[in-house]
Amino acid sequence: MLNKLKIAIGADHAGYDYKEILKAHLTAHEIKDFGTYATDSVDYPDFAHPVANAVESGDFDFGILVCGSANGVAITANKHQQIRAAICWENEIAALARQHNNANIICIPARFVSTDLAKQMADTFLSTAFEGGRHEKRVDKISC
């Protein structure tokens, strides 16, 4: 069982259904939903920025963002200096994003992964520790 974490979650219209599935799956954690709240067409930055702000401020441990390709939400979230948002499409990538990059937001491409894989990647991401060591100096060089 994972430790109880505070997780900020958001999605655009393409990721809405996955966001709802992930919320139902992650009930052991404290989740704050930053929207969207329907499948009507919306602009992904309107949800990626609030999730990134919540994680960057330290109010939340991690973030989960979902859109069709995960590119839009990742690009947006990574504009924030203390955010390391990683697009993940395989479970091993979710683990490596945490182990080597100390990623704090997982970005899931709803149009390219199954719901089962999305749940598995979220679990892996949230339960995997940053290895530090040689990776620490690299992560420290990311911010501008």
N, C-alpha and C positions, 0 to 999 in steps of 0.2 A: 504494500500500500504506500502510495506517495504521501509525503508530508503535506498538510494543508497549505496551499499557496493562494496568494491573491493574484488573480488573472484578469487582465483587461482583454476583451474580445470585441472584434468588429469585422464587418464584411460589407461589400457592396451587394447589389442585387444578384449577381452571379454566384456569390458565396453565401447568400442568406440561408439556404437550406442546410448547408454544411455547418454554418455557425450554430444553428439551432440543434443539430445532431451533436455537435461537440459540447454545447452547454449541457445537454441532457447526459452526456457521457461523463463529464467532469464534475459531477455533483459533490464529490468529496472536497472540492476546492471552493473558495469564495470567488465568484465570477461577477464581473460588472460588464454588462452588454452596452457597448457604445453605438449600436445600430449597424446597419439599417434594420428596420423592423418589418419589412415587406419585400416582395420581389419586384416592386416598381423600379424602373431605371433611376439610378442615383450616381453621384460622382464619388469615386473611391477616396479621394483625399479628405472628404468630409467625415470619414470614419477612421482612416489611417492616422491622421494627425491627433485626434483625441486619444486613441490607444497609445500612440507613441508618447504623447505628453504624460499620460498616466504612468507609464513605465519609467520614463526619463526622470520624473519628479521623485521616484522612489515610493510612490503610493501603492504601486503594484509590483509584484515580483517578476512577472512575465506578461507578454502579450501574444495574442493569436490573431492573425489577420487572414481573411479568406477573400479571394476574388477569382475570376475565371482563370487567369494565368499566374497569379500571384506577383507579376511584375509591377503593376501599378501601385499596389499597397507597399511592396518592398521599397521601391524607389522613393515613395513619399515618406515612409517611416525613417528611412536612412538619411533624410535631410536633417534629422535631429542629432545633435552632437553625441549624445550618450546612448544612442540606439544602434544596435547591430541586428538588423532584420535579415533573416536568412530564408530564401525560397527553398522549400524541401519537397521532394517528390518521391523519395525513398526513405525508409526507416534509417538506414545507415547514414544518410545525409543529415537527418535530424539529430542523430547522435553526434556526428562530427561537428555540426554547427555549434553545439554546446561545448564539446570536449576541446576543440581547437580554436574556435572563434569567440567563445563566450557570448554567443548570440542571446539576445533577450526577447526577441520577437520571432516567432515562427510564422512564415507566410505560406499558405497552402493553396495550390492551384486546383480549385474545385472541378474544373473541366478536364483535368488530367489524372486525377487519382480517385480511387474508390473511397466511399465513406469509411469502410473498415480500415483502409490504409491511413486515412486522415486521423482517425482515432488512435491508431497505433503510433503514428508519428508524434502526435500531441503528447501521448503518454511518455514516449521515449525522450522527447525534448524536455519535458517538465521534470523528469527524474534523472537526467544525466548531468553530472557535475562538470564544470570547467576544469581541465587538467592543469592549467597554469604552466609553470616551468618555462620551457622554450617558447611556448605559445603566448605567454604573458607579454613579453617584449614586443611581439608582433601586434597583438591587440592594442597595446599602448600606442602604437604608431598610427592607428586608424584615424583618429580625430584630427581635423584640420586646425 
